[in-house]
Amino acid sequence: KAAAAGTEHEPTLLQSLQHQEPPPPPPSPSPDGESAPARTVPAQTVPAAIFRAYDIRGVVGRDLSPQVATLIGQAIGAVMQEQGLNEVVVGRDGRLSGPELSAALIEGLRRAGCHVTDIGLAPTPVVYFASFHLRAGSCVAVTGSHNPPDYNGFKIVVGGETLSGAAITDLYTRISEGRLPSAAEPGRLEQRDVGNDYIQRIADDVQLDRPLKVVADAGNGVGGELAPRLLEAIGAEVIPLYCDVDGTFPNHHPDPSEPHNLQDLIQTVKRFDADLGIAFDGDADRLGVVTKEGAVIYPDRLLMLFAADVLQRNPGALVIYDVKCTGKLSDYVLRNGGSPMVWKTGHSLIKAKMRETDAELAGEMSGHFFFKERWYGFDDGLYAAARLLEILAQRQESPSEVLAELPDSVSTPEIKLPLADGQDAHALVAQLVAAAQQEDSAFAGARLLTLDGLRADFADGWGLLRASNTTPVLVMRFEADTSAALERIKDLFRSQLQALSPSLAAGF
């Protein structure tokens, strides 16, 4: 099933733009020299629901259109201009709607007076890298991440800060209120390919002490264009799997956090007797790993390995992880001389906390890894894969033996409970939190963490229920020292959820 790495031969964005109607001229400056504001946009033409906690995301044709993308570009440009910023990098993943939405976004950014460097087809972390490498400081990745093929969206960085929460909502407010001034002259547009620069930057710093044979599964996402080249450049032997970019995702969905999406990778690792299998999500900012025996190594255990490595050179460093991670991570970081911190789930929230605390490393159960040590602090599945292979190649034991040494427990993957129409995930979680905090609660004796949902830690395990900020689901995860303890904690959460929503409780 291995497929040769490659990309589709798409027209460049410049060619796409040349076949579009030119944008209307910007409005004439007002007498005081300021540009006249754009007319008010009817709010119903831009759905508020696409402005999420971490980014903008919606269904193309229903929620997202080129017109909406242009307005979003103008709104981002307005925020940049207010901060005295002019330079922005734009790149896109392999979804079929990418070229059109990217071109429309760029048009909006240029209307606002921003100078755009379009790097074309590129993984999200390469877009982030380009904002540093080209000294732009701001960037937009046009990506649907791990959502279904008909989705797309925008991950936005302005002045080095990933927009989230109120900053995302502010973009919608600007659009709906028509606060989208146009510049007297549109910004410049430049085409640039930074893929080779990205590979060279990593290969100059990371080289394997001994060769490792790895299968790289890109799930037909945009990471397939660079992943084999990068891993070969650092000294690995690479067997590419589904590395041709295809926005319909014909083989399996590019989401390595779902174990069923790793089955082809597991079989290919065994078929080629590879040392390891690695998988990326649709825009390559997340990483999944399987051993040659077919074991899935959850990202929270990988974070232990990364933490031990980083702490060798940075004793006392802060390591951040999200509420879904194993309870064994805190002790592991402490034993290795580090300072652990649990934080809310979400790539933009983690990055903001890293900036605030100057943490050297962070990770999420979903497979986002953030290295500030030797890198730039953004989430990057490709770079994380390189660092993983570097660590494994330094050890005399096999990769499977090294990974097996990491503390383990009886645990579940993420359990996602879809909501019915009209159900509010955040309201349900708030009800559960309120009930759990009562003196006579069934959670008496547990240490409750309500930072992001409800996490109840017992002496022999823990359970979590939180509202997803990207899809209409409740997310649960459980871990314990024994199978019996795991079932007890699951039963507790199930009974509490039963009281709130019997249909949801039946889902796990």
C-alpha positions as CSV (number, residue, x, y, z in Angstrom):
1,K,0.0,0.0,0.0
2,A,3.0,2.3,0.1
3,A,2.6,5.2,-2.2
4,A,5.4,7.3,-3.6
5,A,5.7,10.8,-2.2
6,G,4.6,13.6,-4.4
7,T,2.1,16.4,-4.9
8,E,-0.5,17.3,-7.3
9,H,0.5,19.6,-10.1
10,E,-1.8,22.6,-9.3
11,P,-1.6,26.0,-11.0
12,T,0.3,28.4,-8.9
13,L,-1.7,31.0,-7.0
14,L,-0.3,33.7,-9.3
15,Q,-1.8,31.7,-12.3
16,S,-5.1,31.4,-10.4
17,L,-5.2,35.1,-9.7
18,Q,-4.5,35.9,-13.3
19,H,-7.7,34.1,-14.3
20,Q,-9.9,35.9,-11.8
21,E,-11.6,39.2,-12.2
22,P,-9.5,42.0,-10.8
23,P,-10.5,43.2,-7.3
24,P,-12.4,46.5,-7.3
25,P,-10.3,49.5,-6.8
26,P,-10.0,50.7,-3.2
27,P,-12.2,53.6,-2.1
28,S,-10.8,57.1,-2.5
29,P,-9.1,58.6,0.5
30,S,-11.2,60.9,2.6
31,P,-10.3,64.6,2.7
32,D,-8.2,64.1,5.9
33,G,-6.1,61.5,4.1
34,E,-7.6,58.4,5.8
35,S,-9.1,55.6,3.7
36,A,-12.8,55.5,3.7
37,P,-14.3,52.5,5.6
38,A,-15.9,49.6,3.7
39,R,-19.7,49.4,3.7
40,T,-21.4,47.5,6.5
41,V,-21.6,43.8,5.7
42,P,-24.9,42.0,6.6
43,A,-24.0,39.8,9.5
44,Q,-26.0,36.9,8.2
45,T,-23.6,36.6,5.2
46,V,-20.7,35.6,7.6
47,P,-21.7,32.8,10.0
48,A,-20.6,33.6,13.6
49,A,-20.2,29.8,14.2
50,I,-17.1,29.5,12.1
51,F,-15.1,31.8,14.5
52,R,-14.0,29.1,16.9
53,A,-11.9,29.1,20.1
54,Y,-8.6,28.4,18.4
55,D,-9.1,29.4,14.7
56,I,-11.7,29.8,12.0
57,R,-13.2,26.7,10.5
58,G,-16.4,25.8,8.5
59,V,-17.9,23.9,5.7
60,V,-17.0,25.2,2.2
61,G,-20.0,26.3,0.3
62,R,-22.2,26.5,3.3
63,D,-20.2,28.5,5.9
64,L,-17.1,29.5,3.9
65,S,-16.9,31.1,0.4
66,P,-14.3,33.2,-1.4
67,Q,-16.3,36.3,-0.4
68,V,-16.2,35.4,3.3
69,A,-12.4,34.6,2.9
70,T,-11.8,38.1,1.5
71,L,-13.7,39.7,4.4
72,I,-11.6,37.6,6.8
73,G,-8.5,38.7,5.1
74,Q,-9.5,42.4,5.4
75,A,-10.3,41.9,9.1
76,I,-6.9,40.3,9.8
77,G,-5.2,43.0,7.8
78,A,-7.0,45.7,9.8
79,V,-5.7,44.1,13.1
80,M,-2.2,44.0,11.6
81,Q,-2.3,47.6,10.5
82,E,-3.5,48.8,13.9
83,Q,-0.4,47.1,15.4
84,G,1.9,48.7,12.8
85,L,2.4,45.4,10.9
86,N,2.5,45.0,7.2
87,E,4.1,41.7,6.2
88,V,2.2,38.4,6.3
89,V,2.9,34.9,5.0
90,V,0.0,32.7,3.6
91,G,0.1,29.0,2.8
92,R,-2.5,26.3,2.3
93,D,-3.0,22.6,2.9
94,G,-4.0,20.1,0.2
95,R,-7.8,20.5,0.3
96,L,-9.5,21.0,-3.0
97,S,-11.0,24.4,-1.8
98,G,-7.5,25.6,-0.8
99,P,-6.4,27.5,-3.9
100,E,-9.7,29.5,-4.2
101,L,-9.9,30.4,-0.5
102,S,-6.3,31.2,-0.3
103,A,-6.5,33.6,-3.3
104,A,-9.6,35.3,-1.8
105,L,-7.9,35.6,1.6
106,I,-4.9,37.2,0.0
107,E,-7.1,39.6,-1.9
108,G,-8.6,40.8,1.4
109,L,-5.2,41.1,3.1
110,R,-3.9,43.2,0.2
111,R,-7.0,45.4,0.2
112,A,-6.1,46.2,3.8
113,G,-2.6,47.3,2.7
114,C,-0.7,44.2,3.8
115,H,2.2,42.8,1.8
116,V,1.7,39.1,1.2
117,T,4.2,36.3,0.6
118,D,2.4,33.3,-0.7
119,I,4.2,30.1,-0.1
120,G,1.6,28.0,-1.8
121,L,1.0,24.3,-0.8
122,A,2.6,24.0,2.6
123,P,2.1,22.2,5.9
124,T,0.9,24.6,8.7
125,P,4.2,24.4,10.6
126,V,6.0,25.4,7.5
127,V,3.7,28.5,7.3
128,Y,4.7,29.3,10.9
129,F,8.4,28.7,10.1
130,A,8.2,31.0,7.1
131,S,6.9,33.8,9.3
132,F,10.1,33.6,11.3
133,H,12.4,32.8,8.3
134,L,11.1,35.7,6.2
135,R,10.9,38.0,9.2
136,A,7.2,38.6,8.5
137,G,6.0,38.0,12.1
138,S,2.4,37.3,10.9
139,C,1.0,34.4,8.9
140,V,-2.3,32.6,7.9
141,A,-2.5,28.9,7.2
142,V,-5.5,28.0,5.1
143,T,-6.3,24.6,6.5
144,G,-9.1,22.3,7.6
145,S,-6.7,20.4,9.9
146,H,-8.2,17.0,10.7
147,N,-11.8,17.9,9.8
148,P,-13.7,16.2,6.9
149,P,-12.7,17.1,3.3
150,D,-15.5,19.6,2.8
151,Y,-14.2,21.7,5.7
152,N,-11.5,24.4,5.5
153,G,-10.4,27.3,7.7
154,F,-7.7,29.6,8.9
155,K,-5.1,29.4,11.6
156,I,-3.9,33.0,12.2
157,V,-0.7,34.5,13.8
158,V,-0.4,38.3,14.2
159,G,2.8,39.7,15.5
160,G,4.0,36.3,16.7
161,E,0.8,35.7,18.7
162,T,-1.6,33.0,17.6
163,L,-5.1,34.4,17.6
164,S,-7.7,32.7,19.9
165,G,-10.8,33.4,21.9
166,A,-11.7,37.0,22.0
167,A,-9.2,37.9,19.3
168,I,-11.0,35.5,16.9
169,T,-14.4,36.8,17.9
170,D,-13.1,40.4,17.2
171,L,-12.6,39.5,13.6
172,Y,-16.2,38.5,13.2
173,T,-17.3,41.8,15.0
174,R,-15.2,43.9,12.6
175,I,-16.8,42.2,9.6
176,S,-20.3,42.4,10.9
177,E,-19.9,46.0,11.8
178,G,-18.2,46.9,8.6
179,R,-15.0,48.1,10.2
180,L,-12.9,47.0,7.3
181,P,-11.0,50.1,6.0
182,S,-9.3,49.7,2.6
183,A,-5.8,51.0,1.9
184,A,-5.2,53.7,-0.7
185,E,-2.9,51.2,-2.5
186,P,-3.2,47.4,-2.3
187,G,-0.3,45.5,-0.7
188,R,2.3,43.7,-2.7
189,L,2.1,40.0,-3.6
190,E,5.2,37.8,-3.8
191,Q,5.5,34.0,-4.5
192,R,8.1,32.1,-2.5
193,D,8.8,28.4,-1.8
194,V,10.4,27.8,1.6
195,G,10.2,24.0,1.7
196,N,14.0,23.6,1.1
197,D,14.8,26.2,3.6
198,Y,12.7,24.4,6.2
199,I,14.4,21.1,5.6
200,Q,17.8,22.7,5.6
201,R,17.2,24.5,8.9
202,I,16.2,21.2,10.6
203,A,18.9,19.0,9.0
204,D,21.6,21.5,10.0
205,D,20.7,20.8,13.6
206,V,19.3,17.3,13.7
207,Q,21.2,14.3,12.4
208,L,20.7,10.6,13.4
209,D,23.6,8.8,15.1
210,R,22.5,5.6,13.3
211,P,20.1,5.0,10.4
212,L,16.5,4.1,11.3
213,K,13.9,2.6,8.9
214,V,10.6,4.4,9.3
215,V,7.2,4.3,7.5
216,A,5.8,7.8,7.1
217,D,2.0,8.0,6.7
218,A,0.8,11.4,5.6
219,G,-2.8,10.3,5.1
220,N,-2.8,12.1,1.8
221,G,-2.4,15.3,3.7
222,V,-0.1,18.2,2.8
223,G,2.7,16.7,5.0
224,G,3.4,14.1,2.3
225,E,5.2,16.6,0.1
226,L,7.9,17.3,2.7
227,A,7.9,14.5,5.3
228,P,10.0,11.9,3.3
229,R,12.5,14.5,2.2
230,L,12.9,15.9,5.7
231,L,13.4,12.5,7.3
232,E,15.8,11.3,4.6
233,A,17.8,14.6,5.1
234,I,18.4,13.8,8.7
235,G,19.6,10.2,8.0
236,A,16.5,8.0,8.1
237,E,15.5,5.4,5.5
238,V,11.9,6.3,4.7
239,I,9.1,4.2,3.3
240,P,6.3,6.7,2.2
241,L,2.7,5.7,2.7
242,Y,-0.1,7.8,1.3
243,C,2.3,10.7,0.7
244,D,0.6,11.9,-2.5
245,V,-1.4,15.0,-1.6
246,D,-5.1,14.3,-2.3
247,G,-7.7,16.6,-0.6
248,T,-10.4,13.9,-0.8
249,F,-8.4,11.7,1.6
250,P,-9.1,8.5,-0.3
251,N,-7.4,6.0,2.0
252,H,-8.1,7.0,5.6
253,H,-8.9,10.2,7.4
254,P,-5.7,12.1,8.3
255,D,-6.2,12.1,12.1
256,P,-3.6,10.0,14.0
257,S,-5.4,10.5,17.3
258,E,-8.0,7.9,16.1
259,P,-6.5,4.4,16.4
260,H,-8.4,3.0,13.4
261,N,-6.6,5.5,11.2
262,L,-3.3,3.9,12.1
263,Q,-4.1,0.3,10.9
264,D,-2.6,0.7,7.4
265,L,0.5,2.2,9.0
266,I,0.9,-0.7,11.4
267,Q,0.5,-3.3,8.6
268,T,3.1,-1.5,6.5
269,V,5.6,-1.2,9.3
270,K,5.3,-5.0,9.8
271,R,5.5,-5.7,6.0
272,F,8.7,-3.8,5.6
273,D,10.2,-4.7,9.0
274,A,10.6,-1.0,9.8
275,D,11.8,0.3,13.1
276,L,8.9,2.6,13.6
277,G,5.8,4.1,12.0
278,I,4.9,7.8,12.1
279,A,1.7,9.5,11.0
280,F,0.7,13.1,10.5
281,D,-2.6,14.8,10.4
282,G,-4.0,16.7,7.5
283,D,-1.8,19.8,7.9
284,A,1.1,18.0,9.6
285,D,1.1,19.9,12.9
286,R,0.3,16.7,14.8
287,L,2.2,13.4,15.2
288,G,1.2,9.8,15.8
289,V,3.6,6.9,16.4
290,V,3.4,3.1,16.3
291,T,6.0,0.5,17.1
292,K,7.1,-2.4,14.8
293,E,5.0,-4.7,17.0
294,G,1.9,-2.6,16.3
295,A,1.6,-0.8,19.6
296,V,0.2,2.8,19.5
297,I,2.4,5.2,21.6
298,Y,0.1,7.9,22.9
299,P,1.4,11.4,22.5
300,D,1.4,12.0,26.3
301,R,4.0,9.2,26.7
302,L,6.0,10.6,23.8
303,L,6.0,13.9,25.7
304,M,7.8,12.1,28.5
305,L,10.6,11.1,26.1
306,F,10.9,14.6,24.7
307,A,10.8,16.1,28.2
308,A,13.7,13.9,29.5
309,D,15.8,14.9,26.5
310,V,15.1,18.7,26.8
311,L,15.7,18.6,30.5
312,Q,19.1,17.1,30.1
313,R,20.2,20.4,28.6
314,N,17.8,22.7,30.4
315,P,17.4,21.5,34.0
316,G,14.5,23.1,35.8
317,A,12.7,23.9,32.5
318,L,8.9,24.3,32.5
319,V,7.0,21.6,30.6
320,I,3.3,22.3,29.8
321,Y,0.7,19.6,28.9
322,D,-3.0,19.6,28.5
323,V,-5.7,18.2,30.8
324,K,-6.1,15.1,28.7
325,C,-2.6,13.8,29.4
326,T,-1.6,10.9,31.6
327,G,-1.4,11.5,35.4
328,K,2.1,9.9,35.3
329,L,3.5,12.8,33.3
330,S,3.8,15.2,36.2
331,D,5.9,12.8,38.3
332,Y,8.0,11.9,35.3
333,V,8.9,15.5,34.6
334,L,9.7,16.1,38.3
335,R,11.9,13.1,38.4
336,N,13.8,14.3,35.4
337,G,14.4,17.7,37.0
338,G,11.7,19.7,35.3
339,S,8.7,21.8,36.4
340,P,5.3,20.4,35.1
341,M,2.3,22.5,34.4
342,V,-1.2,21.4,33.2
343,W,-3.1,23.8,31.0
344,K,-6.2,24.0,28.8
345,T,-6.5,22.0,25.6
346,G,-6.0,23.9,22.3
347,H,-3.0,24.7,20.2
348,S,-3.4,28.5,20.4
349,L,-4.0,28.4,24.2
350,I,-0.9,26.3,24.8
351,K,1.2,28.6,22.6
352,A,0.0,31.6,24.5
353,K,0.8,29.9,27.8
354,M,4.3,29.1,26.5
355,R,4.9,32.7,25.6
356,E,3.7,33.8,29.0
357,T,5.8,31.4,31.0
358,D,8.8,31.0,28.7
359,A,8.3,27.2,28.7
360,E,10.9,25.1,26.7
361,L,8.4,22.3,25.7
362,A,4.7,21.6,25.6
363,G,2.5,18.9,24.3
364,E,-1.1,17.8,23.9
365,M,-2.8,14.4,24.0
366,S,-4.0,15.1,20.5
367,G,-0.4,14.9,19.1
368,H,0.6,18.6,19.0
369,F,4.2,19.1,20.2
370,F,5.7,22.5,20.8
371,F,9.5,22.8,21.1
372,K,11.0,26.2,22.0
373,E,14.4,24.5,22.7
374,R,16.3,24.5,19.4
375,W,13.1,25.6,17.5
376,Y,10.4,28.3,17.5
377,G,7.8,27.2,20.0
378,F,5.0,26.4,17.5
379,D,3.3,23.0,17.1
380,D,5.1,21.0,14.4
381,G,4.5,17.3,13.7
382,L,7.3,17.1,11.2
383,Y,9.9,18.6,13.5
384,A,8.6,16.5,16.4
385,A,9.2,13.4,14.2
386,A,12.8,14.5,13.5
387,R,13.4,15.0,17.2
388,L,11.9,11.7,18.1
389,L,14.2,9.8,15.6
390,E,17.2,11.8,16.9
391,I,16.5,10.5,20.5
392,L,15.8,6.9,19.4
393,A,19.0,6.8,17.2
394,Q,21.1,7.9,20.2
395,R,20.1,4.8,22.2
396,Q,21.5,1.3,21.8
397,E,18.1,-0.3,22.5
398,S,15.6,-0.7,19.7
399,P,13.0,2.0,19.4
400,S,10.3,-0.4,20.7
401,E,12.4,-1.1,23.8
402,V,13.0,2.6,24.4
403,L,9.3,3.4,24.1
404,A,8.3,0.5,26.2
405,E,10.4,1.9,29.1
406,L,8.1,4.9,29.4
407,P,5.6,4.8,32.3
408,D,2.3,3.3,31.2
409,S,-1.1,2.5,32.6
410,V,-4.5,1.2,31.7
411,S,-6.1,4.0,29.7
412,T,-8.6,4.9,27.0
413,P,-7.9,7.0,23.9
414,E,-10.1,10.1,23.6
415,I,-13.8,9.1,23.6
416,K,-15.9,11.5,21.6
417,L,-19.6,11.7,22.3
418,P,-21.5,13.5,19.5
419,L,-24.2,16.0,20.6
420,A,-27.7,16.1,19.3
421,D,-29.0,19.2,17.6
422,G,-29.6,21.8,20.2
423,Q,-27.4,20.3,22.9
424,D,-24.8,22.8,24.3
425,A,-21.6,21.0,25.2
426,H,-20.3,23.8,27.5
427,A,-23.7,24.0,29.3
428,L,-23.6,20.2,29.9
429,V,-20.1,20.4,31.3
430,A,-21.0,23.3,33.5
431,Q,-23.9,21.3,35.0
432,L,-21.6,18.4,35.7
433,V,-19.0,20.6,37.3
434,A,-21.6,22.2,39.6
435,A,-22.9,18.8,40.6
436,A,-19.4,17.4,41.3
437,Q,-18.6,20.4,43.6
438,Q,-21.5,19.6,45.9
439,E,-20.5,18.3,49.4
440,D,-22.4,15.1,48.9
441,S,-21.2,14.5,45.4
442,A,-20.3,11.1,44.0
443,F,-16.9,12.7,43.3
444,A,-16.2,13.2,47.1
445,G,-12.6,12.2,47.8
446,A,-11.4,13.2,44.3
447,R,-9.2,16.1,43.5
448,L,-11.2,18.2,41.0
449,L,-9.6,20.2,38.3
450,T,-12.0,22.6,36.5
451,L,-9.5,24.4,34.3
452,D,-11.0,22.9,31.2
453,G,-14.1,20.8,31.8
454,L,-14.0,18.4,34.8
455,R,-11.1,16.2,35.6
456,A,-11.4,14.1,38.7
457,D,-8.2,12.6,40.1
458,F,-8.5,9.7,42.5
459,A,-5.7,7.8,44.2
460,D,-5.8,5.1,41.5
461,G,-6.8,6.9,38.4
462,W,-8.7,9.8,36.9
463,G,-11.5,10.7,34.5
464,L,-12.1,13.8,32.3
465,L,-15.1,15.3,30.6
466,R,-14.7,18.5,28.6
467,A,-16.4,20.3,25.7
468,S,-14.6,20.3,22.4
469,N,-14.0,23.7,21.0
470,T,-13.7,22.5,17.4
471,T,-16.5,20.0,16.9
472,P,-19.9,19.5,18.5
473,V,-18.8,16.7,20.8
474,L,-18.0,16.0,24.5
475,V,-14.5,14.6,24.9
476,M,-13.8,12.0,27.6
477,R,-10.7,10.2,28.7
478,F,-9.9,7.8,31.5
479,E,-6.7,6.3,33.1
480,A,-6.1,4.1,36.1
481,D,-3.7,1.7,37.7
482,T,-5.9,-1.3,37.0
483,S,-8.7,-2.3,34.7
484,A,-11.1,-2.6,37.6
485,A,-10.2,1.0,38.7
486,L,-10.7,2.2,35.1
487,E,-14.2,0.7,34.9
488,R,-15.1,2.1,38.3
489,I,-14.2,5.7,37.2
490,K,-15.9,5.3,33.9
491,D,-19.0,4.0,35.6
492,L,-19.0,7.1,37.9
493,F,-18.8,9.5,35.0
494,R,-21.4,7.5,33.1
495,S,-23.9,7.6,36.0
496,Q,-23.4,11.4,36.4
497,L,-23.8,12.0,32.7
498,Q,-26.9,9.7,32.7
499,A,-28.6,12.2,35.0
500,L,-27.9,15.0,32.5
501,S,-28.4,13.3,29.2
502,P,-29.3,9.6,29.0
503,S,-28.6,9.5,25.2
504,L,-25.1,10.7,25.7
505,A,-24.4,8.4,28.6
506,A,-25.3,5.5,26.3
507,G,-22.5,6.4,24.0
508,F,-19.7,5.0,26.0
